[in-house]
Amino acid sequence: MSGERRFDAVVIGAVGIDTNVYLREGDLDLSREGHFTRNVDCIGQAGGFSSRGYARLGRRVALIASVGDDFGGAWIRRDLAAEGIDVSGLFTDPAGTSRSVNMMRGDGRRRNFYDGRGAMTLRPDPAMCEVIVTQARLVHVHVVNWSRWLLPLARERGAVVAADLQDVVSASDPYRRDYVEQSDVVFFSSANHSDPRPIVDAYLRMNPRLTIVVGLGAEGAAAATAQEGFRRFPPFAMDAPVVDTNGAGDSLAVGFLVSRILEGRTLEESVLRGQIAARHCCTLPAERAAELITAETLGAHVSSASR
């Protein structure tokens, strides 16, 4: 893998405009017609958060994703380019820019409602993708359907391939099989499982070369390889409160991958750095994603953790 490639990371898939609805107290009371909430539009979704995360850590990053020929698409192009992200891989979705609605509780927990229009039938331009992917040290893939067709290209061009599987329900899910079988690193959230170990074991049987990182929310994280087995890591403590968990899993992945793949650090330190990035993300409302953790702040937290 060449160290002279133009991009440290190429992020593939999943950017859009989120509407975050911040509930004042408790759960949504469906017996009431009207509610007073704080409603905020912002650039979001997994590819949006992860590409910004790499840029904030000082990494050269490009994004291949679909946006509409509309206000949301123009907003995404403008703001991400201003943050140093290469947006030449953004292509047009005729159905418009993807939208999501996230119902946010006061403690940062959320329920997300994704707009899936066009996602199963879109295809980016292969020549454009080849130009960008060929220049990547690391390809960080999100599970929008069209991204699976770029997995063989990334492997053929010698990039390390990482896939974020998001909230896994079953290890036998055929939609995610390509990503498990063709990646070097996978991430998933244990939101649907009190014990993620059976999922991890199943994935390692499917692809023994995998490194697997699991987000455990307030309980920390876990990581596994076929050689080193399954390990749990306690959460990283910060004084700042959790205000918004949007982007936390993406920050965990970015922090881990920068440390492990781009910097060659140990598995343990890479998990710690990923957790620090995720915990910092949780201190920010999603509209402040341009303030994700920097390398300097991350290093300061690592130093404090080692004292």
N, C-alpha and C positions, 0 to 999 in steps of 0.2 A: 504494500500500500504506500503510495508516494506521499512524502511530506510536503511536496510542492503543489499540491492541489489548491485550487482557488478558494474552495469553501471548506471550512472545518465541518460544517453540518448542512445538510439539505433536509428541510422538513417537508413532508408530503401530506397534504390533505387537511381538511377541517378548519376553515376560518369562516367567520360570519359576524353578524351583529346580534348581540344578546340584549334582551330586555330583562333586567333584574328587578324583580318586585320584592321589596324589603317589607315583610310583614312587621307590624309594630309589636304585637304580642301573640304568643302561642301559634296554633295552627289556624288555617283559613276556616272561617265559620261560613259554611255554604248555606246556612239558613238565613243569612243576611244578604240583601241585594248589593249594598254599597259598602266599600271599605276605603279607609284612607291609608295609603302606603306611599313609600318612596320608590318611584319607578325611574330607572336609569338605563339608557342605551349606551352600549360600549362595544368595542371590538373584542371578540371572545372566541370561544371554542378551542379545541385542543391545539390545532395548528397555529392559531393566533397567539396563545399563551406560550407555547414552546419556542416558536421563532423569536418572540420577544425575549424569552429567557436566555437563549444563546447570545443574542445581541447585547443584553445587559451584562453578561459575563465576558464581554469583549471578544466574542467569537465571530468569525466570518460566516454568515448564514444566508441561505436562500430559501424561499418558500415556493413550492409548487402546490397550487390550490385553485379552486374555482370561486369566482365572484361574479356578480351580475353587472350588467351595463346600467348601473343605477346609482343612487346616492350612497348606499351602503358600500358598493364596490369601490367607488371613488374615495370614500373615507378610508377604507382599508388600504388601498394603494398609497394614498398620500401619507398617512400616519406611519405605516410600517417602513416605507422608504425613508422617511425623515429620521427613523430610529436606526438606520444603517442596514436594514434587511433588503436583500436583493429580491425584487418583486417581478423580475422578468418572467418568472414561471407562473404568474397568475393568468388564468385563462377564463373565458367567458362562459357562464352558465346561462342559457337562454331563459331559464325559469327565474332568474334573479339571484341576488345574494342570499345565502342561507340565513335564516333567523332562528333564534331560540328564545324561549321564555323560561326564566329560572325563578322559582318561588323560594325566597330566602327567609329563613328564620333568624331570630335575634342572636342565636349562638353560632351562626355561620352554616348550619346544616341547610340543605337545599333539596328541591325536587326540580329536575330539568325536563323541559318539553322541547324536543328537537324537531326541526322542520326538515323532513326527509325528501322534499321534492327534487326530482331529477337525479338523486344520488346513485341510483342503481344503473343508470344508463349513460351517464357522462363518460367521456373519454378525452383525456388531454392529447395534445399533439405529440406523437412519439419522438419526432426529431428534436423538438424543443426540450423534452424531458431528457433525452440522451445527452444533449449538450450540457445540461446542468448537472445531472447525476454523475456523469463521467468526471466532473471536477470535485467530487465530494469525498472526504475522508470517512464521513459517517452519514448514513441515511436514516432519518427518524420518521417512521411511517405511522400514520393514523388510519383507522380502519374504515375509511370511506371506500365504497366498493371498488371504484376505479383504481385505487392505489395498489391493489393486489397485482395488477398487470405490470407494475414497475418493479416488483420484487426481483424477478430474474435479471433484469437490467442492472440493478444495483449490485447484485452478487457477481455478475459477469464483469463488472467494471472494478471490482476489488474493494468496494466500500464495506465497512461494517454495517450491518443492517439491524436496526432496533425497531420494534413494533410496540405500540401502546394498545393493548387489547381492551382497555377501559373496564367496565363492570361485567365481568364474566359470570354467566349463569351456569354453564355446563362445559366441561372440558371437551365434550364431544360435539360442540357446536360447529357445524360444517362451515359457517360463515368465517370463522376465525382460523380454520385449519391451515390455509395457505400461509398466514402470517406466522403461526407457530412453527411450521415445518421449514420455512425459508428465512428465518431470522437467526441472528446470533444472540440477541438480547430481547426479552419481552418483559413488559410491565403489565400488571393488572391490579385492580382494586378488589379488596375482599369484602366490599359492601354487601354482597349477596351470600357470604359464607362466614360462619363463625370460626371455622377452621379451614384455611386455604391449602393445607398440606395435600389433600387428595387431588386438587387441581394441579398443584405444582408437580406431584409425582406423575400424573398423567401426561403433562407436557414434556417432562424429561424422558418418558418412554417414547413419545412421538419424535422428539428431537434431542438426543443426548448431549449435543454440543451447546445447548442453551445456557445462558445465565438468566435467571428469573428473579425479578424484584417485585415484591408485593406491597402495596400500600395498605396499612392496617388502620388508617385514621388516627384517632387519639391513642391507639395502642402501639404506634410506632411503625415498623416496617419489618419485612422478612426478605431473605435472599437465599437462593439455592443454585447449586450446580451439581452435575452428576458426580463430580469428584469430591466436592466439599460437603455435600449434603445440605440440609435445610437448617437455617439459622434465623432466629428472631432478634430484633434490635429494638431497644426501648426508644420512646419518643424523645426528641430534642426539646428541652424546656426553654421557653422564652417568657419574659415578663409581660410582653405586649399581648393583649387579648386576641382571641380568634374572632374576626369580624366577617370573614367571607372565605369560603373554601373553594370557590371557583378558581381553577388553575393550579390547585395544590398538587394534584397528581402529575400534571405536566411539569411543574417545577421539580418534583422529586425525580422524574425521568431525566430532565435536562441536567440537574446537578450531578446525578449519578454518571451520566454518559460523558459529560465534560471531564469529570475526575477519572473515571475508569478507562475510557476509550481514548480521549484526546490527551490526557495527562499521564496515563499509565499508573495511577495510584492503586492501592490495594482495594479489595472488595469492601473491607470494613470501613476504610476512610471514604470510599465512594458512596456507600450507603449513608454515612453520617452527613456528607456534604449534600446529598440529595434531600435528606430530611431537613437540614437547615434551610435550604432553598424553599422547600415546601412550607415550612413553618413561617418563614418570612412572608411568603405569598399570602398566608392566612391572616396576616395583620393588615392587609390592604383591601379596601373595597375594589371590586373588579374594574371599575372605571379608572383606577390608578395602576393598571398593569404595566404602564411604562416605567414604573418605579420598582419592578422586580429586583431581586438581589443582585448586587455587583460583586465582582471578584474580591474587591477590597473588604466589603462587609462580610462576605462569606468566610474569607480568611481570618477575620477578627473573631468570628464566632467559633471557628475551628480551634483557634488558639485558646479561647476561653474554656472550651470543652476539655482541653487536654491538661488544664491546670489542676 
